[in-house]
């Protein structure tokens, strides 16, 4: 209203621009409040996430982890398209799967690279540092193990296999060398949900549905624009300061932003119970704001009695102060009489100043009490 009166002499177009600017400033303030709230919640969520993550890590386990506990890759685990196909010599005699990264011993027996490494680590050496072959039990020098590229290419290019997910109805069939491309798009391959915090493995075919309903998917609050996981949103709505909620007093039935409810209860709500206006003199009743006037009328005599009692107490206190002042004056008078003549005016002036100040305070309190 004040701004409109100031600009009343300006052109109508300028007044409209000014009004729009006022509305924009009000919007910016609310937007800033929302943004500050959003940033604070994001910081809290990040701190909580990282503290929980660090809490779950067992660092002692990693410190004591032996090198051999990192399991090397075993062979390819596939079922043949044609169960009668001859695959002799193409399987590892340690893991009994199709050879992966084929390596051979000097005695010409083929094994998976990972299986043979693990075998060499676990088996004791003889006095000359030789190991025993897992197939023929002959001794061999581990330094003379070699890559068997011929057998490795046969495994990858000559065997027709089914997709490992064929029991889940995947129809893919092909060579092992081609499986990697299929694996990256197989509808039945189990993959980890990408949502942060979710540990579920879901078939690629169902991943879109899962991610759309996952409790860890990121969603945005419609009211404060704060981003959080879907599982947190319901609890957040119970505390979001920018959601309209009803006044907690059932009779009121008015709605306000949650952050404005305390102000509404403290200053406006007609159904909020508040302390009596005469609580400072002894009326301890609490009544709804709308009934305060009626309460004062009904309890007029009681309030007057309380005020009279309070006034008497105050008079007693004033009388006590006066008595103390009189005693002080008498003591000062006696002390002044005992002092040399040159110091008497000084003591008298100090006493007079003290007495006048206390007398003025007494007169002021008495006038305030009479006006009440």
C-alpha positions as CSV (number, residue, x, y, z in Angstrom):
1,X,0.0,0.0,0.0
2,X,2.8,2.4,0.9
3,X,4.7,1.7,-2.3
4,X,1.5,2.2,-4.4
5,X,0.9,5.5,-2.7
6,X,4.5,6.6,-3.4
7,X,4.1,5.8,-7.1
8,X,0.6,7.1,-7.4
9,X,1.8,10.1,-9.4
10,X,3.8,8.0,-11.9
11,X,2.6,6.7,-15.3
12,X,0.4,3.6,-15.2
13,X,3.0,1.5,-17.1
14,X,5.7,2.3,-14.6
15,X,3.4,1.4,-11.7
16,X,2.7,-2.0,-13.3
17,X,6.4,-2.6,-13.7
18,X,7.0,-1.7,-10.1
19,X,4.3,-4.1,-9.0
20,X,5.7,-6.9,-11.0
21,X,9.2,-6.2,-9.5
22,X,7.7,-6.4,-6.0
23,X,6.1,-9.8,-6.8
24,X,9.3,-11.0,-8.3
25,X,11.3,-10.1,-5.2
26,X,8.8,-11.9,-3.1
27,X,9.1,-15.0,-5.3
28,X,13.0,-14.8,-5.2
29,X,12.9,-14.8,-1.4
30,X,10.7,-17.9,-1.3
31,X,12.9,-19.5,-3.9
32,X,16.0,-18.7,-2.0
33,X,14.5,-20.3,1.2
34,X,13.6,-23.4,-0.8
35,X,17.1,-23.6,-2.3
36,X,18.8,-23.1,1.1
37,X,16.7,-25.9,2.6
38,X,17.5,-28.1,-0.4
39,X,21.2,-27.6,0.0
40,X,21.2,-28.2,3.7
41,X,19.3,-31.5,3.2
42,X,21.6,-32.6,0.5
43,X,24.6,-32.0,2.7
44,X,23.0,-33.9,5.5
45,X,22.2,-36.8,3.2
46,X,25.7,-37.0,1.8
47,X,27.3,-36.9,5.2
48,X,24.9,-39.7,6.4
49,X,25.6,-41.8,3.3
50,X,29.4,-41.6,3.5
51,X,29.4,-42.2,7.3
52,X,27.3,-45.3,6.8
53,X,29.5,-46.5,4.0
54,X,32.7,-46.1,6.1
55,X,31.0,-47.7,9.0
56,X,30.2,-50.8,6.9
57,X,33.8,-51.3,5.6
58,X,35.9,-53.8,7.6
59,X,39.4,-52.3,7.0
60,X,41.0,-55.0,9.1
61,X,39.8,-57.6,6.6
62,X,41.6,-55.8,3.7
63,X,44.7,-55.4,5.7
64,X,44.9,-59.2,6.4
65,X,43.9,-60.3,3.0
66,X,46.4,-62.8,1.5
67,X,47.3,-62.4,-2.1
68,X,45.9,-65.9,-3.0
69,X,42.4,-65.0,-1.8
70,X,41.8,-63.1,-5.1
71,X,40.3,-66.0,-7.0
72,X,41.6,-66.3,-10.6
73,X,39.2,-66.8,-13.4
74,X,38.1,-70.4,-14.1
75,X,37.1,-71.8,-17.5
76,X,34.1,-71.0,-19.7
77,X,30.8,-72.5,-18.3
78,X,28.6,-73.3,-21.3
79,X,26.3,-76.1,-22.4
80,X,26.9,-77.5,-25.9
81,X,24.2,-77.1,-28.6
82,X,25.0,-80.6,-29.8
83,X,25.7,-82.8,-26.8
84,X,27.4,-85.3,-29.0
85,X,30.0,-82.9,-30.3
86,X,33.6,-84.1,-29.7
87,X,35.3,-81.7,-27.3
88,X,38.0,-83.9,-25.9
89,X,41.2,-82.0,-25.0
90,X,39.2,-78.7,-24.9
91,X,38.3,-78.9,-21.2
92,X,40.5,-78.0,-18.2
93,X,41.2,-81.0,-16.0
94,X,41.3,-78.8,-12.9
95,X,38.0,-76.9,-13.1
96,X,36.4,-79.3,-15.7
97,X,35.1,-76.3,-17.8
98,X,36.1,-75.2,-21.3
99,X,39.6,-73.8,-21.4
100,X,40.0,-70.1,-20.9
101,X,43.3,-68.4,-21.8
102,X,44.8,-71.8,-22.5
103,X,48.3,-72.5,-21.1
104,X,50.2,-75.8,-21.4
105,X,52.8,-77.5,-19.3
106,X,56.0,-79.0,-20.8
107,X,54.3,-82.3,-20.8
108,X,51.7,-80.9,-23.2
109,X,48.7,-80.9,-21.0
110,X,46.4,-77.8,-21.3
111,X,44.8,-75.9,-18.5
112,X,43.1,-72.5,-17.9
113,X,45.7,-69.9,-17.1
114,X,44.0,-69.0,-13.8
115,X,43.6,-72.6,-12.7
116,X,47.3,-73.4,-13.5
117,X,48.4,-70.3,-11.6
118,X,46.4,-71.3,-8.5
119,X,47.8,-74.9,-8.8
120,X,51.4,-73.6,-8.9
121,X,50.8,-71.4,-5.8
122,X,49.2,-74.2,-3.8
123,X,51.3,-77.2,-4.7
124,X,54.7,-77.7,-3.0
125,X,57.9,-77.8,-5.1
126,X,60.5,-80.5,-5.0
127,X,64.2,-79.8,-4.2
128,X,64.7,-78.6,-7.8
129,X,61.7,-76.3,-7.8
130,X,59.6,-78.5,-10.0
131,X,55.8,-79.0,-9.7
132,X,53.7,-82.1,-10.5
133,X,51.3,-82.0,-13.5
134,X,47.6,-82.2,-12.4
135,X,46.9,-84.6,-15.3
136,X,49.9,-87.0,-15.6
137,X,51.6,-86.4,-12.3
138,X,55.0,-85.8,-14.1
139,X,57.3,-83.1,-12.7
140,X,57.6,-79.9,-14.8
141,X,59.4,-76.6,-14.5
142,X,56.8,-73.7,-13.9
143,X,59.1,-71.4,-15.9
144,X,58.5,-73.5,-19.0
145,X,54.7,-73.2,-19.1
146,X,53.6,-71.7,-22.5
147,X,50.6,-70.1,-24.1
148,X,48.7,-72.7,-26.2
149,X,47.2,-70.4,-28.9
150,X,46.0,-73.3,-31.1
151,X,43.8,-74.9,-28.5
152,X,42.6,-71.5,-27.3
153,X,41.4,-70.6,-30.8
154,X,39.7,-74.0,-31.1
155,X,37.8,-73.4,-27.9
156,X,36.6,-69.9,-28.9
157,X,35.9,-70.6,-32.6
158,X,34.9,-74.3,-33.1
159,X,32.4,-75.0,-30.3
160,X,28.7,-74.3,-30.6
161,X,27.3,-73.3,-27.2
162,X,24.1,-72.1,-25.7
163,X,23.6,-68.9,-23.7
164,X,24.1,-69.6,-19.9
165,X,20.6,-68.1,-19.6
166,X,19.0,-70.7,-21.8
167,X,17.1,-72.2,-18.9
168,X,15.4,-68.7,-18.6
169,X,14.3,-69.0,-22.3
170,X,17.2,-67.2,-24.0
171,X,17.4,-68.7,-27.5
172,X,20.9,-67.5,-28.4
173,X,23.4,-70.0,-29.7
174,X,26.8,-69.4,-31.1
175,X,30.6,-69.5,-30.7
176,X,32.2,-68.6,-27.4
177,X,34.1,-65.8,-29.1
178,X,30.8,-64.1,-30.0
179,X,29.2,-64.5,-26.6
180,X,30.7,-61.3,-25.2
181,X,28.7,-59.2,-27.6
182,X,25.5,-61.1,-26.8
183,X,26.1,-61.0,-23.0
184,X,26.0,-57.1,-23.1
185,X,22.4,-57.2,-24.5
186,X,21.0,-60.5,-23.3
187,X,17.5,-59.9,-21.9
188,X,18.0,-62.6,-19.4
189,X,21.4,-61.6,-18.1
190,X,21.3,-60.7,-14.4
191,X,22.6,-57.2,-13.9
192,X,23.0,-54.9,-10.9
193,X,20.5,-52.0,-10.5
194,X,22.2,-48.7,-11.2
195,X,20.4,-46.8,-8.4
196,X,22.8,-45.8,-5.7
197,X,22.3,-48.0,-2.6
198,X,20.4,-50.8,-4.4
199,X,22.0,-54.2,-4.2
200,X,19.5,-56.1,-6.3
201,X,20.4,-58.1,-9.5
202,X,17.6,-58.1,-12.0
203,X,17.2,-59.6,-15.5
204,X,18.0,-57.0,-18.1
205,X,14.5,-57.6,-19.5
206,X,12.9,-56.4,-16.3
207,X,15.4,-53.7,-15.4
208,X,13.4,-50.8,-16.8
209,X,10.4,-51.8,-14.7
210,X,12.6,-52.3,-11.6
211,X,14.4,-49.0,-11.9
212,X,11.0,-47.2,-12.3
213,X,9.8,-48.7,-9.0
214,X,13.1,-49.1,-7.1
215,X,13.0,-47.7,-3.6
216,X,16.5,-46.2,-4.3
217,X,15.5,-44.3,-7.4
218,X,16.1,-40.5,-7.2
219,X,12.9,-38.4,-7.0
220,X,12.3,-34.7,-6.4
221,X,9.9,-33.4,-3.8
222,X,7.1,-31.5,-5.5
223,X,7.1,-28.8,-2.8
224,X,10.7,-28.0,-1.9
225,X,12.4,-29.5,-5.0
226,X,14.8,-31.4,-2.8
227,X,16.1,-34.7,-4.4
228,X,16.2,-37.9,-2.4
229,X,15.5,-41.6,-2.8
230,X,11.9,-42.8,-3.3
231,X,12.0,-44.7,0.0
232,X,12.7,-41.4,1.8
233,X,10.1,-39.3,0.2
234,X,7.1,-40.4,2.4
235,X,8.9,-39.6,5.6
236,X,10.2,-36.3,4.1
237,X,6.6,-35.2,3.3
238,X,5.9,-35.5,7.0
239,X,8.5,-32.8,7.7
240,X,8.8,-30.7,4.5
241,X,8.3,-27.1,5.5
242,X,6.8,-26.1,2.1
243,X,3.8,-28.5,2.3
244,X,0.4,-27.1,3.1
245,X,-0.9,-28.6,6.3
246,X,-4.0,-28.1,8.4
247,X,-3.8,-26.2,11.7
248,X,-3.3,-28.8,14.5
249,X,-6.4,-27.3,16.2
250,X,-9.3,-29.4,14.8
251,X,-11.8,-26.5,15.0
252,X,-9.6,-24.2,12.9
253,X,-9.5,-26.1,9.6
254,X,-7.3,-23.5,8.0
255,X,-4.2,-24.6,5.9
256,X,-0.8,-23.0,6.0
257,X,2.7,-23.9,4.9
258,X,4.2,-26.1,7.6
259,X,6.9,-23.6,8.4
260,X,4.2,-20.9,9.0
261,X,2.2,-23.0,11.5
262,X,4.1,-21.8,14.6
263,X,3.5,-18.2,13.7
264,X,-0.2,-18.9,13.1
265,X,-0.6,-20.6,16.5
266,X,1.4,-17.9,18.3
267,X,-0.4,-14.9,16.8
268,X,-3.5,-15.7,14.9
269,X,-5.3,-19.0,15.5
270,X,-8.6,-18.3,17.3
271,X,-8.7,-21.8,18.7
272,X,-5.2,-21.9,20.2
273,X,-5.2,-22.0,24.0
274,X,-3.3,-19.0,25.4
275,X,-2.4,-17.8,28.8
276,X,-4.8,-15.4,30.5
277,X,-3.9,-11.7,30.2
278,X,-3.7,-11.6,34.0
279,X,-1.4,-14.6,34.3
280,X,1.3,-12.3,35.8
281,X,-0.9,-11.5,38.8
282,X,-2.0,-15.2,39.4
283,X,-4.7,-16.3,36.9
284,X,-3.3,-19.6,35.6
285,X,-6.2,-20.5,33.2
286,X,-5.6,-21.0,29.5
287,X,-8.5,-20.3,27.1
288,X,-8.9,-20.2,23.4
289,X,-7.9,-16.9,21.8
290,X,-11.5,-16.3,20.7
291,X,-12.8,-16.8,24.2
292,X,-10.4,-14.5,26.0
293,X,-12.7,-11.5,26.0
294,X,-15.5,-13.6,27.5
295,X,-13.1,-15.1,30.0
296,X,-12.1,-11.6,31.2
297,X,-15.8,-10.6,31.6
298,X,-16.7,-13.8,33.6
299,X,-13.6,-13.5,35.8
300,X,-13.6,-9.8,36.2
301,X,-14.1,-10.0,40.0
302,X,-11.4,-12.6,40.3
303,X,-9.0,-10.6,38.3
304,X,-9.7,-7.5,40.3
305,X,-9.1,-9.5,43.5
306,X,-5.8,-10.8,42.2
307,X,-4.7,-7.3,41.1
308,X,-5.7,-5.9,44.5
309,X,-3.7,-8.7,46.2
310,X,-0.7,-7.9,43.9
311,X,-1.1,-4.2,44.7
312,X,-1.0,-4.9,48.5
313,X,2.1,-7.0,48.0
314,X,3.7,-4.2,46.1
315,X,2.8,-1.7,48.8
316,X,4.4,-4.0,51.4
317,X,7.6,-4.2,49.3
318,X,7.6,-0.4,49.0
319,X,7.1,0.0,52.7
320,X,10.0,-2.4,53.3
321,X,12.1,-0.3,50.9
322,X,11.1,2.9,52.8
323,X,12.0,1.3,56.1
324,X,15.4,0.3,54.7
325,X,15.9,3.8,53.3
326,X,15.1,5.3,56.7
327,X,17.6,3.1,58.5
328,X,20.2,4.1,55.9
329,X,19.4,7.8,56.3
330,X,19.8,7.4,60.1
331,X,23.1,5.6,59.7
332,X,24.4,8.2,57.2
333,X,23.3,11.1,59.5
334,X,25.2,9.6,62.4
335,X,28.2,9.0,60.2
336,X,28.0,12.5,58.9
337,X,28.0,14.0,62.4
338,X,31.1,12.1,63.3
339,X,33.0,13.3,60.2
340,X,35.1,16.5,60.1
341,X,33.2,19.6,59.1
342,X,34.9,19.9,55.7
343,X,33.4,16.4,54.6
344,X,29.8,17.0,55.8
345,X,28.5,18.8,52.6
346,X,29.9,16.0,50.5
347,X,28.1,13.2,52.5
348,X,25.0,15.3,52.6
349,X,24.9,15.8,48.8
350,X,25.5,12.0,48.2
351,X,22.7,11.1,50.6
352,X,20.4,13.6,49.0
353,X,21.1,12.3,45.5
354,X,20.5,8.7,46.6
355,X,17.3,9.6,48.4
356,X,15.9,11.7,45.5
357,X,16.5,8.8,43.0
358,X,14.8,6.2,45.1
359,X,11.9,8.5,45.9
360,X,11.4,9.1,42.2
361,X,11.4,5.4,41.4
362,X,8.8,4.9,44.2
363,X,6.6,7.6,42.8
364,X,6.8,6.1,39.3
365,X,5.8,2.6,40.5
366,X,3.0,4.0,42.6
367,X,1.6,5.9,39.6
368,X,1.8,2.8,37.4
369,X,-0.1,0.8,40.0
370,X,-2.8,3.4,40.4
371,X,-3.3,3.5,36.6
372,X,-3.7,-0.3,36.5
